[in-house]
Amino acid sequence: MTALLLALYAEGSSDDRFLPSVLQRTAESLLARRQRYAVEVAEPYIVTLPVARRGSADRAGLIAQAARECANFHALIVHSDADGPTRDRAYSERFLPGQQRAAEESGSGRATCQRLVPVIPVRMTEAWMLADLRALLRVIGTDLAPRDLGLPTRPRLVERVPDPKSSLDRLVRRCCPRRRRISVGDLYEPLGRQVDLGKLSQVPAYRQFAEDLTGVLVDLGMAA
């Protein structure tokens, strides 16, 4: 059986806890529908290079370095939060220069990963954690209903929440008595495993990532 090897270069340690499971499950879901032959999706490799300050000229070089480190992987997923209402600026300023630098190094004969895929949550990764409120409430451990939270109940609207991380923090403090206090940091890993991909697929930024990853799988000949 062929193995699909993905790597992730993310902006922060919290993203490293949520995104790997989402990426792996997304690839598995896409292949289940479109695969041309049996493919096993390996657990994504997490690149541990430092992350340059946003807007720093060093970021393109670090993405290229990550591409060199992952030369033997099928694709390198490069994460950057949009920090705004669209992904456009983050794509052009924080992803594209690194992709171009990696391509230049590949063209000069250096071994680099050939396929770089952006994953750019609008606002921030925490917005995706709001897409499946039932899973979120289950992970927190509360019997509140989604309609009680004051958050969008339609997944496609979560990108309009201005500060998703603060919304998560308020929800955790509201739901958890002091004797069993948890933090937002406790939510990333279990939510990555449990968030409903059907709900997440209604979020435009995630849907764009899934489309980009589909293109990679087709290019690899793994999917039709």
Secondary structure, DSSP 4 states (H G I P E B T S, - for coil): -EEE-EEEE-SSHHHHHHHHHHHHHHHHHHHHHHBSS-EEEPPPEEP----PPTT-THHHHHHHHHHHHTTTSSEEEEE----SSSSHHHIIIIIHHHHHHHHHHHHTT----S-EEEE--SS-HHHHTTS-HHHHHHHHT----GGGSSS-SSGGGGGG-S-HHHHHHHHHHHHS-GGG---GGGTHHHHHHHS-HHHHTTSHHHHHHHHHHHHHHHHTTSB-
